[in-house]
Amino acid sequence: MSIKALKFGGSSLADAEHFKKVAAIIKADESRRYVVASAPGKRYADDIKVTDMLYACFKAVRKKQDIEPHFAKIEQRYNQIISELGIDFSLDEEFAKIKYAINHYVGEDYIASRGEYLNSMILAKYLGFDFIDAEDGIFFKENGTFDSERTNDELSAILLQHERAVIPGFYGTMPNGTIKTFSRGGSDITGSIVARAVDAELYENWTDVSGMLMADPRIVKNPKVIRVITYNELRELSYMGATVLHDEAIFPVREARIPINIRNTNAPEDEGTMIVPFADKPNENVITGVAGKVGFSIINIDKSMMNSEVGFGKKVLKVIENHEICFEHLPSGIDTMSVVVSTSDIDAIREDMVNEMFRKTKADYINIEDGLALIAVVGRSMVSQIGTAGRVFSALGNAGVNIKMIDQGSSELSIIVGVNEAEYATTINAIYKEFVKTNE
């Protein structure tokens, strides 16, 4: 029998009605055998996620406050799901253990992970699947990094003993037995880990949208869905702000060459987006998508005859390293060099950093420009299309946008432009409309 691994996000498991939708999706395909569950998300705009309710308990106990008012709401949320599903199941024993742990100052990661833990127990009971605790098969190293190979070996052995199972997302265990959570997009990562461990033919990531969009719908009106995207394209777009799937989530399945299908729990008939290792067919729109971020600064360094000074760039980057700053891009000229960094990273140390850079490089002039936005135009088809960069620049020129920085990698998978933050939305709209036919 073929195997598919599935992950359902918090919006897909927010209440009993969503549980029923999820169960129908799983039972519609016999190959959907291993399910990763998130904690209950928001049921409506002003609702509170269960994970945030658990964090409120953590904060309360640290302030020597009674957690009962907070925890009672968590119990009510889960008990309502159980009641409306009509299953004979109780979490009272688990609630007691968790309350005891919180009141005895257990770690924050343990508390945060209990949302996924409890929700997965309910889903397993409702489906008639086995429940596998993530702490038994997902491991971190002493330094807190994910232990990929140990996890794959031990989780594979565990899951082979269970024909169908539900596994909580978001967490694993440290060598000393304590719970450790993944960072942003943790349940997506768990889903990817499980897919690799069972050698799945497909990893289905179910959420509340019908796939990845070519642009942010808050900026571009009704952007098209991306039907097929490669791992590399996803990483570029995700890093630059596309939020459907965190880029770290692709690494376990990327190693195993397992495709990912982004699907909509509320519209299971939609095909969604396929994320694949390679795509033979070119993109009909030339570009796959456009995404961006604001909040960057450019450190500009000028020095006569810079190009003939061996090691100049190394001196600049050493100063950046000394202040523990990561840089984004390094546009340069004959006598100029620029370093693009996150503004928030340099706010507290910019004067010290500039002074040190003057001392180390003997530069003629150094200044910092804030208010930069970076926009990535991404597409596997761009390498074979003559004039793509020209179309980008023409579109921005016609829209009256002043380009402050240009960077294109050797793979020609993406073109990065830097513009003033005030022109961020204009830039994204102009690029999208240049490459995608719209009805406007």
C-alpha positions as CSV (number, residue, x, y, z in Angstrom):
1,M,0.0,0.0,0.0
2,S,1.3,3.5,-0.9
3,I,1.8,5.9,2.0
4,K,1.0,9.6,2.4
5,A,1.9,11.7,5.4
6,L,-0.4,14.6,6.3
7,K,-0.1,17.6,8.5
8,F,-3.1,19.7,9.6
9,G,-2.6,23.2,10.8
10,G,-4.2,24.9,13.8
11,S,-7.0,26.5,11.6
12,S,-7.8,23.0,10.3
13,L,-8.3,21.6,13.9
14,A,-9.7,24.6,15.6
15,D,-13.1,23.0,16.6
16,A,-15.2,19.9,16.2
17,E,-16.6,20.8,12.8
18,H,-13.0,21.1,11.5
19,F,-12.1,17.7,13.1
20,K,-15.0,16.2,11.1
21,K,-13.7,17.8,7.8
22,V,-10.2,16.4,8.6
23,A,-11.5,12.9,9.3
24,A,-13.5,13.0,6.0
25,I,-10.3,14.0,4.1
26,I,-8.2,11.2,5.7
27,K,-10.8,8.5,5.2
28,A,-11.3,9.5,1.6
29,D,-7.8,8.0,0.7
30,E,-6.6,4.7,2.2
31,S,-3.0,5.8,1.6
32,R,-3.3,8.7,4.2
33,R,-1.9,6.8,7.1
34,Y,0.3,9.1,9.2
35,V,-1.1,12.4,10.4
36,V,0.6,15.3,12.2
37,A,-1.6,17.6,14.2
38,S,-1.2,21.1,15.4
39,A,-2.8,22.8,18.4
40,P,-6.3,24.3,18.0
41,G,-6.0,27.7,16.2
42,K,-8.5,30.5,16.1
43,R,-12.1,29.8,15.4
44,Y,-12.9,33.4,14.6
45,A,-11.0,36.7,14.3
46,D,-10.9,37.6,18.0
47,D,-10.4,34.1,19.3
48,I,-7.2,33.0,21.1
49,K,-5.0,30.1,19.9
50,V,-4.6,27.3,22.5
51,T,-0.8,27.7,22.4
52,D,-1.2,31.4,23.3
53,M,-3.4,30.3,26.2
54,L,-0.7,27.9,27.4
55,Y,1.9,30.7,27.2
56,A,-0.5,32.8,29.4
57,C,-0.3,30.0,32.0
58,F,3.5,30.1,31.9
59,K,3.5,33.9,32.4
60,A,1.0,33.7,35.3
61,V,3.0,31.1,37.3
62,R,6.2,33.1,36.8
63,K,4.4,36.1,38.4
64,K,3.2,33.9,41.3
65,Q,-0.4,34.2,40.0
66,D,-3.1,31.5,39.9
67,I,-3.1,29.7,36.6
68,E,-6.6,28.3,37.1
69,P,-8.5,31.1,35.3
70,H,-6.3,30.6,32.2
71,F,-6.2,26.8,32.4
72,A,-9.9,26.4,32.8
73,K,-10.4,28.0,29.4
74,I,-8.0,25.4,27.9
75,E,-9.9,22.6,29.5
76,Q,-13.2,24.0,28.2
77,R,-11.9,24.3,24.7
78,Y,-10.8,20.7,24.5
79,N,-13.8,19.3,26.3
80,Q,-16.1,21.1,23.9
81,I,-14.3,19.5,21.0
82,I,-14.7,16.0,22.6
83,S,-18.3,16.6,23.4
84,E,-19.3,17.8,20.0
85,L,-17.4,14.9,18.4
86,G,-19.5,12.5,20.5
87,I,-16.5,10.3,21.6
88,D,-16.1,8.5,24.9
89,F,-12.8,10.1,25.9
90,S,-11.4,12.1,28.8
91,L,-8.4,14.3,29.2
92,D,-8.8,14.9,32.9
93,E,-5.7,12.9,33.8
94,E,-3.6,14.8,31.2
95,F,-5.0,18.1,32.4
96,A,-4.0,17.3,36.0
97,K,-0.4,16.3,34.9
98,I,0.0,19.5,32.9
99,K,-1.3,21.8,35.6
100,Y,1.0,20.1,38.1
101,A,4.0,20.6,35.8
102,I,3.2,24.2,35.1
103,N,2.8,25.0,38.8
104,H,6.1,23.3,39.5
105,Y,7.9,25.6,37.0
106,V,8.4,23.1,34.1
107,G,10.1,24.6,31.0
108,E,8.4,26.9,28.6
109,D,8.9,24.5,25.7
110,Y,7.0,21.7,27.5
111,I,4.0,24.0,28.2
112,A,3.9,25.3,24.6
113,S,4.0,21.7,23.3
114,R,0.9,20.5,25.2
115,G,-1.5,22.1,22.7
116,E,-0.4,19.7,19.9
117,Y,-0.1,16.8,22.4
118,L,-3.7,17.0,23.6
119,N,-5.2,17.8,20.2
120,S,-3.4,14.7,18.7
121,M,-4.8,12.5,21.4
122,I,-8.3,13.6,20.5
123,L,-7.8,13.2,16.8
124,A,-6.3,9.7,17.2
125,K,-9.2,8.6,19.3
126,Y,-11.7,10.1,16.8
127,L,-10.0,8.4,13.8
128,G,-9.3,5.1,15.5
129,F,-5.6,5.6,14.8
130,D,-2.7,4.9,17.2
131,F,-1.2,7.9,19.1
132,I,2.6,8.3,19.0
133,D,4.1,10.9,21.2
134,A,6.6,13.0,19.3
135,E,9.0,12.9,22.3
136,D,9.5,9.2,21.7
137,G,10.9,9.5,18.1
138,I,12.0,13.1,17.4
139,F,15.3,14.2,18.9
140,F,17.5,17.2,19.4
141,K,21.2,17.3,20.1
142,E,22.9,18.8,23.2
143,N,23.3,22.2,21.5
144,G,19.6,22.3,20.7
145,T,19.8,21.6,16.9
146,F,17.7,18.9,15.4
147,D,19.2,15.4,15.3
148,S,18.1,14.4,11.8
149,E,19.7,11.0,11.4
150,R,18.9,9.6,14.9
151,T,15.3,10.8,14.5
152,N,14.9,9.2,11.0
153,D,16.3,5.9,12.3
154,E,14.3,5.7,15.5
155,L,11.0,7.2,14.2
156,S,11.1,4.9,11.2
157,A,11.3,1.9,13.5
158,I,8.5,3.1,15.6
159,L,6.1,4.0,12.8
160,L,6.7,0.7,11.0
161,Q,5.0,-0.9,14.0
162,H,1.8,1.1,13.4
163,E,-0.3,0.9,10.3
164,R,-2.0,4.3,11.0
165,A,-1.0,6.9,13.6
166,V,-1.3,10.5,14.7
167,I,1.8,12.3,15.9
168,P,1.8,15.7,17.6
169,G,3.7,18.5,15.7
170,F,6.0,21.2,17.0
171,Y,8.2,19.3,19.5
172,G,10.7,16.6,20.3
173,T,13.1,15.7,23.1
174,M,16.5,16.7,24.3
175,P,19.2,14.2,25.4
176,N,18.3,14.8,29.0
177,G,14.6,14.0,28.4
178,T,13.2,17.5,28.5
179,I,10.8,18.7,25.8
180,K,12.2,21.0,23.1
181,T,10.1,22.8,20.5
182,F,11.0,23.7,16.9
183,S,11.0,27.4,16.0
184,R,8.5,29.0,13.6
185,G,6.5,26.5,11.5
186,G,7.3,23.7,13.9
187,S,4.4,21.4,12.9
188,D,5.3,21.8,9.2
189,I,8.7,20.5,10.1
190,T,7.3,17.6,12.0
191,G,5.1,16.6,9.1
192,S,8.2,16.7,6.8
193,I,10.1,14.5,9.3
194,V,7.3,12.0,9.5
195,A,7.0,11.9,5.7
196,R,10.7,11.1,5.4
197,A,10.6,8.5,8.2
198,V,7.8,6.5,6.5
199,D,9.3,7.0,3.0
200,A,6.0,8.6,1.9
201,E,5.2,9.1,-1.7
202,L,3.6,12.4,-0.9
203,Y,3.5,14.9,2.1
204,E,0.2,16.7,2.2
205,N,0.2,19.9,4.1
206,W,-3.4,20.9,4.9
207,T,-4.1,24.5,5.8
208,D,-6.8,27.2,5.3
209,V,-5.7,28.3,1.8
210,S,-5.8,26.5,-1.6
211,G,-2.0,26.5,-2.1
212,M,0.7,29.2,-2.4
213,L,-0.1,32.4,-4.1
214,M,2.1,34.3,-6.6
215,A,2.0,37.4,-4.4
216,D,0.7,38.6,-1.0
217,P,-3.1,39.0,-1.4
218,R,-3.0,42.0,1.0
219,I,-1.0,43.8,-1.7
220,V,-2.1,42.3,-5.0
221,K,-5.8,41.8,-5.7
222,N,-6.7,38.1,-6.2
223,P,-3.2,36.8,-7.1
224,K,-3.0,33.4,-8.9
225,V,-2.3,30.2,-7.2
226,I,1.1,28.6,-7.9
227,R,0.4,25.2,-9.3
228,V,4.0,23.8,-9.3
229,I,7.0,25.2,-7.5
230,T,10.4,23.7,-6.9
231,Y,12.1,23.3,-3.5
232,N,14.6,26.0,-4.5
233,E,11.9,28.5,-5.5
234,L,10.0,27.8,-2.3
235,R,13.1,28.6,-0.2
236,E,13.6,31.9,-2.1
237,L,10.0,33.0,-1.7
238,S,9.6,31.8,1.9
239,Y,12.7,33.5,3.0
240,M,11.4,36.7,1.5
241,G,8.1,36.6,3.3
242,A,5.8,34.1,1.7
243,T,4.2,32.4,4.7
244,V,2.2,29.3,3.7
245,L,5.1,27.0,4.4
246,H,8.3,27.8,6.3
247,D,11.4,27.1,4.3
248,E,13.0,25.0,7.1
249,A,10.1,22.5,6.7
250,I,11.2,21.4,3.3
251,F,14.7,20.0,4.3
252,P,13.7,16.5,5.6
253,V,11.5,15.8,2.5
254,R,14.0,17.4,0.2
255,E,16.7,14.9,1.2
256,A,14.3,12.1,0.4
257,R,12.9,13.7,-2.8
258,I,9.4,13.6,-1.5
259,P,7.0,16.1,-3.1
260,I,4.7,18.3,-0.9
261,N,1.1,19.2,-1.7
262,I,-0.3,22.3,-0.1
263,R,-4.1,21.8,0.3
264,N,-7.1,23.6,1.7
265,T,-9.1,21.7,4.5
266,N,-12.1,23.8,3.7
267,A,-11.9,23.1,-0.1
268,P,-10.4,19.6,-0.4
269,E,-11.5,19.5,-4.1
270,D,-8.9,22.2,-4.9
271,E,-5.6,20.8,-6.3
272,G,-3.5,23.2,-4.3
273,T,0.2,23.7,-4.9
274,M,2.7,20.9,-5.6
275,I,6.3,21.5,-4.3
276,V,8.7,19.2,-6.2
277,P,12.5,18.6,-6.4
278,F,12.6,19.5,-10.1
279,A,10.1,20.8,-12.6
280,D,10.5,20.0,-16.3
281,K,7.7,22.3,-17.6
282,P,8.4,26.0,-17.7
283,N,6.2,28.4,-15.8
284,E,3.5,29.9,-18.0
285,N,4.0,33.3,-16.4
286,V,7.8,33.2,-16.6
287,I,8.0,34.1,-12.9
288,T,6.8,31.8,-10.2
289,G,6.1,34.5,-7.6
290,V,7.1,37.8,-6.1
291,A,7.6,38.4,-2.4
292,G,9.4,40.9,-0.2
293,K,10.2,42.3,3.2
294,V,10.7,45.7,4.7
295,G,13.0,46.8,7.5
296,F,16.5,46.8,5.9
297,S,19.4,49.2,5.9
298,I,22.3,49.7,3.5
299,I,25.8,50.4,4.9
300,N,27.6,52.3,2.1
301,I,31.4,52.3,2.1
302,D,33.4,54.5,-0.3
303,K,37.2,54.4,-0.7
304,S,39.4,55.4,-3.6
305,M,41.2,52.5,-5.3
306,M,39.2,50.0,-3.3
307,N,39.3,47.5,-6.1
308,S,43.1,47.2,-5.9
309,E,43.3,46.8,-2.1
310,V,43.6,43.1,-1.3
311,G,41.4,42.0,1.6
312,F,39.2,45.1,1.8
313,G,35.9,43.2,1.7
314,K,37.2,40.8,4.3
315,K,37.9,43.7,6.7
316,V,34.3,45.0,6.2
317,L,32.8,41.6,6.8
318,K,35.0,41.0,9.8
319,V,33.5,44.1,11.5
320,I,30.0,42.8,10.6
321,E,31.0,39.4,12.1
322,N,32.4,41.0,15.3
323,H,29.0,42.5,16.0
324,E,27.3,39.2,15.3
325,I,25.3,40.5,12.4
326,C,24.1,38.5,9.4
327,F,24.1,40.3,6.0
328,E,21.6,39.9,3.2
329,H,23.4,41.2,0.1
330,L,26.8,42.8,-1.0
331,P,26.3,45.0,-4.0
332,S,29.5,46.7,-5.0
333,G,31.3,48.9,-7.5
334,I,34.9,49.8,-8.3
335,D,35.4,52.2,-5.4
336,T,32.2,51.4,-3.4
337,M,30.9,48.5,-1.4
338,S,27.5,48.2,0.3
339,V,26.2,45.7,2.9
340,V,22.5,45.2,3.3
341,V,21.5,44.2,6.8
342,S,18.3,44.1,8.9
343,T,17.8,47.5,10.6
344,S,16.8,45.9,13.9
345,D,20.1,44.1,14.0
346,I,22.2,47.3,13.9
347,D,20.0,49.8,15.8
348,A,21.8,49.5,19.1
349,I,25.3,49.3,17.8
350,R,25.4,51.3,14.5
351,E,27.7,54.1,15.8
352,D,30.2,51.6,17.3
353,M,30.1,49.5,14.2
354,V,30.7,52.5,11.8
355,N,33.6,53.7,14.0
356,E,35.2,50.3,14.0
357,M,34.7,50.0,10.2
358,F,36.5,53.4,9.7
359,R,39.4,52.2,11.8
360,K,39.8,48.8,10.2
361,T,39.3,49.9,6.5
362,K,40.5,53.6,6.5
363,A,37.5,54.3,4.3
364,D,36.9,57.8,2.8
365,Y,33.2,57.8,3.6
366,I,30.7,55.5,5.4
367,N,27.0,56.1,5.9
368,I,23.9,54.1,6.6
369,E,20.6,54.4,4.8
370,D,17.5,53.1,6.5
371,G,14.0,52.4,5.1
372,L,14.9,49.8,2.5
373,A,12.5,47.1,1.2
374,L,13.8,44.0,-0.6
375,I,11.6,42.3,-3.2
376,A,12.5,38.9,-4.8
377,V,11.3,38.0,-8.2
378,V,11.5,34.2,-8.4
379,G,11.1,31.8,-11.2
380,R,12.8,28.7,-12.6
381,S,11.8,29.8,-16.2
382,M,13.7,33.1,-16.0
383,V,17.0,31.6,-17.0
384,S,15.6,30.6,-20.4
385,Q,13.7,33.8,-21.1
386,I,15.6,36.6,-22.7
387,G,14.8,40.1,-21.3
388,T,13.2,39.1,-18.0
389,A,15.4,41.5,-16.0
390,G,14.6,44.2,-18.5
391,R,10.9,43.6,-18.0
392,V,11.3,43.9,-14.3
393,F,13.2,47.2,-14.5
394,S,10.9,48.6,-17.2
395,A,7.8,47.8,-15.1
396,L,9.3,49.6,-12.1
397,G,10.4,52.6,-14.2
398,N,6.9,52.9,-15.6
399,A,5.5,52.8,-12.1
400,G,7.9,55.6,-11.0
401,V,9.9,53.4,-8.6
402,N,13.5,54.3,-7.9
403,I,15.6,51.1,-7.7
404,K,18.3,51.5,-5.0
405,M,19.9,48.0,-5.3
406,I,19.9,45.1,-7.7
407,D,21.2,41.6,-7.1
408,Q,20.9,38.5,-9.2
409,G,22.4,35.1,-8.3
410,S,24.4,33.0,-10.7
411,S,21.6,30.5,-11.0
412,E,19.3,33.2,-12.3
413,L,16.6,31.8,-10.1
414,S,15.8,35.1,-8.6
415,I,16.3,38.9,-9.1
416,I,16.4,40.9,-5.9
417,V,15.6,44.6,-6.0
418,G,15.9,47.1,-3.2
419,V,13.5,50.1,-3.1
420,N,12.3,52.7,-0.6
421,E,9.8,51.2,1.9
422,A,7.2,53.7,0.8
423,E,7.3,52.1,-2.7
424,Y,7.1,48.5,-1.4
425,A,3.5,47.8,-2.4
426,T,3.8,49.7,-5.7
427,T,6.9,47.6,-6.6
428,I,5.2,44.2,-6.0
429,N,2.0,45.3,-7.9
430,A,4.0,46.5,-10.8
431,I,6.1,43.3,-11.1
432,Y,3.1,41.1,-10.8
433,K,1.1,42.9,-13.4
434,E,4.0,42.9,-15.8
435,F,4.2,39.1,-15.8
436,V,0.6,38.0,-15.1
437,K,-2.4,38.9,-17.1
438,T,-5.1,40.5,-15.0
439,N,-8.7,41.6,-15.7
440,E,-7.9,45.1,-14.5
